[in-house]
């Protein structure tokens, strides 16, 4: 998403770091508002007056960057999810995602492979809020104690899953990330189980 955020900062004619500080602040506080609303709030925080046309350009820029990312899930993820569901397990996605991801999701390879998808932009709660995990479990019709949560650890999600009482919490190694990319969510230290590929999850469930 760094490319989208840099483009948005350029549209506002403000420094990238300044834009990201505002974006991360408002995104964390308002997880269920449209990207256009976030853009206006960021512009106001940066002291910039923004037109409807610029806001729409910023929203479309985000969608253009998100779509290709969602069209290429991690290698092996579709097969792993299919195998888990074949074994009778319910599988869902719980994501701190904005409206750009929500809009693009129906066209992605994973959209038809899951039992449910819970996006923060739609439900008004986000990780690491315990209530978010409780809602996901309710939607999947499973108990938290009998569930497994897998994530890279951004936004303190692993700690949040633990606090919520998830039975097994696993860190999935991040893909290559630019350490200078201010748009990437913060990943906390984790001393629990780790995997480098989703296909390795089966070994923890035996």
Secondary structure per residue as TSV (DSSP state, phi and psi in degrees):
chain	resnum	aa	ss	phi	psi
A	1	X	-	360.0	-5.1
A	2	X	H	-58.7	-39.1
A	3	X	H	-62.4	-42.1
A	4	X	H	-64.2	-44.5
A	5	X	H	-66.9	-38.1
A	6	X	H	-64.5	-39.3
A	7	X	H	-64.4	-40.2
A	8	X	H	-65.2	-42.2
A	9	X	H	-61.4	-38.7
A	10	X	H	-66.0	-38.9
A	11	X	H	-60.5	-36.5
A	12	X	H	-83.8	-12.7
A	13	X	T	61.0	45.4
A	14	X	S	-127.3	156.7
A	15	X	-	-60.0	144.4
A	16	X	H	-56.9	-47.3
A	17	X	H	-62.1	-39.1
A	18	X	H	-64.4	-42.6
A	19	X	H	-62.4	-44.1
A	20	X	H	-64.9	-36.5
A	21	X	H	-60.5	-43.9
A	22	X	H	-68.5	-42.5
A	23	X	H	-61.5	-48.0
A	24	X	H	-66.6	-35.1
A	25	X	H	-63.8	-51.8
A	26	X	H	-74.4	-32.1
A	27	X	H	-65.9	-38.2
A	28	X	H	-70.9	-28.5
A	29	X	H	-86.5	-29.4
A	30	X	-	-129.7	79.4
A	31	X	T	-83.2	-3.6
A	32	X	T	-121.4	28.4
A	33	X	S	-111.6	157.2
A	34	X	-	-70.6	154.5
A	35	X	H	-57.5	-31.9
A	36	X	H	-64.2	-36.0
A	37	X	H	-69.0	-42.9
A	38	X	H	-60.5	-40.7
A	39	X	H	-62.1	-43.4
A	40	X	H	-64.7	-39.6
A	41	X	H	-67.9	-38.4
A	42	X	H	-64.4	-42.8
A	43	X	H	-60.4	-43.6
A	44	X	H	-62.9	-42.5
A	45	X	H	-64.7	-30.2
A	46	X	T	-88.4	2.5
A	47	X	T	74.5	30.2
A	48	X	-	-118.6	138.2
A	49	X	-	-89.5	127.2
A	50	X	-	-122.8	136.3
A	51	X	-	-86.3	165.5
A	52	X	H	-60.7	-37.3
A	53	X	H	-64.4	-41.1
A	54	X	H	-67.2	-41.1
A	55	X	H	-59.7	-45.2
A	56	X	H	-64.7	-39.1
A	57	X	H	-61.0	-41.5
A	58	X	H	-64.9	-40.5
A	59	X	H	-64.7	-45.8
A	60	X	H	-65.7	-34.3
A	61	X	H	-61.3	-43.6
A	62	X	H	-61.7	-43.3
A	63	X	H	-63.1	-40.0
A	64	X	H	-64.1	-32.0
A	65	X	H	-81.1	-38.8
A	66	X	H	-68.6	-43.1
A	67	X	H	-54.1	-51.1
A	68	X	H	-61.5	-35.0
A	69	X	H	-64.2	-42.4
A	70	X	H	-73.4	-23.0
A	71	X	T	-77.6	-9.4
A	72	X	S	-125.8	75.8
A	73	X	-	-64.0	164.0
A	74	X	-	-53.1	141.6
A	75	X	T	-53.9	131.4
A	76	X	T	85.3	-8.0
A	77	X	H	-67.9	-40.9
A	78	X	H	-63.6	-44.6
A	79	X	H	-64.3	-40.0
A	80	X	H	-65.3	-45.1
A	81	X	H	-62.9	-42.2
A	82	X	H	-61.4	-41.9
A	83	X	H	-65.6	-40.7
A	84	X	H	-63.1	-42.0
A	85	X	H	-70.5	-33.4
A	86	X	H	-63.0	-32.1
A	87	X	T	-79.3	3.5
A	88	X	T	93.1	6.6
A	89	X	-	-87.9	145.7
A	90	X	-	-92.7	134.7
A	91	X	-	-128.3	132.5
A	92	X	E	-140.3	171.6
A	93	X	E	-114.4	134.1
A	94	X	E	-124.6	109.0
A	95	X	E	-131.7	138.3
A	96	X	-	-81.8	78.7
A	97	X	-	-119.4	146.8
A	98	X	-	-86.4	179.5
A	99	X	H	-65.3	-22.9
A	100	X	H	-65.5	-39.8
A	101	X	H	-69.7	-42.6
A	102	X	H	-58.5	-44.4
A	103	X	H	-64.7	-36.3
A	104	X	H	-85.9	-18.4
A	105	X	H	-56.5	-43.0
A	106	X	T	-58.4	-20.4
A	107	X	T	-93.8	3.5
A	108	X	S	-90.3	156.0
A	109	X	T	-60.7	-28.5
A	110	X	T	-85.0	-12.8
A	111	X	T	-60.6	-30.4
A	112	X	T	-99.2	4.3
A	113	X	S	-102.6	-0.8
A	114	X	-	-118.4	156.8
A	115	X	S	-79.5	-29.5
A	116	X	E	-165.2	159.8
A	117	X	E	-134.9	129.7
A	118	X	E	-121.1	113.7
A	119	X	E	-106.8	136.0
A	120	X	H	-58.7	-34.1
A	121	X	H	-64.3	-21.6
A	122	X	H	-96.9	-30.0
A	123	X	H	-104.7	-9.7
A	124	X	S	76.8	13.0
A	125	X	-	-134.8	162.1
A	126	X	-	-150.5	162.2
A	127	X	T	-67.8	142.0
A	128	X	T	-96.7	20.5
A	129	X	-	-56.2	126.4
A	130	X	H	-57.2	-37.7
A	131	X	H	-61.2	-29.7
A	132	X	H	-65.8	-45.1
A	133	X	H	-65.7	-37.7
A	134	X	H	-62.5	-39.6
A	135	X	H	-65.7	-42.0
A	136	X	H	-61.0	-45.9
A	137	X	H	-61.5	-39.8
A	138	X	H	-64.0	-42.7
A	139	X	H	-66.0	-34.6
A	140	X	H	-85.6	-8.4
A	141	X	T	60.4	47.6
A	142	X	-	-132.6	163.1
A	143	X	-	-88.4	148.3
A	144	X	S	-64.1	-40.8
A	145	X	T	-63.7	-28.3
A	146	X	T	-98.2	14.7
A	147	X	-	-106.1	164.8
A	148	X	E	-123.2	132.0
A	149	X	E	-115.4	130.5
A	150	X	E	-122.8	127.6
A	151	X	E	-160.7	164.5
A	152	X	-	-79.4	-11.9
A	153	X	-	104.5	-0.3
A	154	X	B	-64.3	150.6
A	155	X	T	59.8	28.0
A	156	X	T	58.0	29.9
A	157	X	H	-66.1	-33.9
A	158	X	H	-68.4	-43.6
A	159	X	H	-63.9	-37.8
A	160	X	H	-63.9	-40.4
A	161	X	H	-63.4	-40.3
A	162	X	H	-61.9	-46.6
A	163	X	H	-62.1	-31.2
A	164	X	H	-76.1	-12.3
A	165	X	T	92.0	21.6
A	166	X	-	-64.2	135.5
A	167	X	S	-64.0	-41.8
A	168	X	E	-136.6	123.3
A	169	X	E	-117.1	123.8
A	170	X	E	-126.6	134.9
A	171	X	E	-91.3	128.6
A	172	X	E	-101.0	121.5
A	173	X	-	-54.7	139.2
A	174	X	-	-67.9	152.2
A	175	X	-	-73.6	172.5
A	176	X	-	-55.0	127.8
A	177	X	-	-129.3	134.3
A	178	X	-	-72.0	116.9
A	179	X	T	-62.6	-17.2
A	180	X	T	-93.5	4.6
A	181	X	-	-83.0	103.5
A	182	X	T	-70.7	-14.0
A	183	X	T	-81.1	-15.6
A	184	X	S	-77.2	136.7
A	185	X	-	-69.7	152.1
A	186	X	-	-71.3	136.0
A	187	X	B	-113.6	122.2
A	188	X	-	-86.0	161.7
A	189	X	-	-63.4	146.6
A	190	X	-	-142.9	128.0
A	191	X	-	-111.9	14.8
A	192	X	S	-92.2	-165.7
A	193	X	-	-59.3	143.5
A	194	X	E	-134.2	146.0
A	195	X	E	-133.7	156.2
A	196	X	S	-102.0	-20.0
A	197	X	S	-136.3	146.8
A	198	X	G	-62.3	-29.0
A	199	X	G	-63.6	-19.4
A	200	X	G	-75.6	-11.6
A	201	X	H	-61.7	-35.8
A	202	X	H	-56.4	-33.9
A	203	X	H	-65.7	-25.0
A	204	X	H	-86.3	-13.1
A	205	X	H	-98.4	-8.4
A	206	X	-	-67.5	360.0
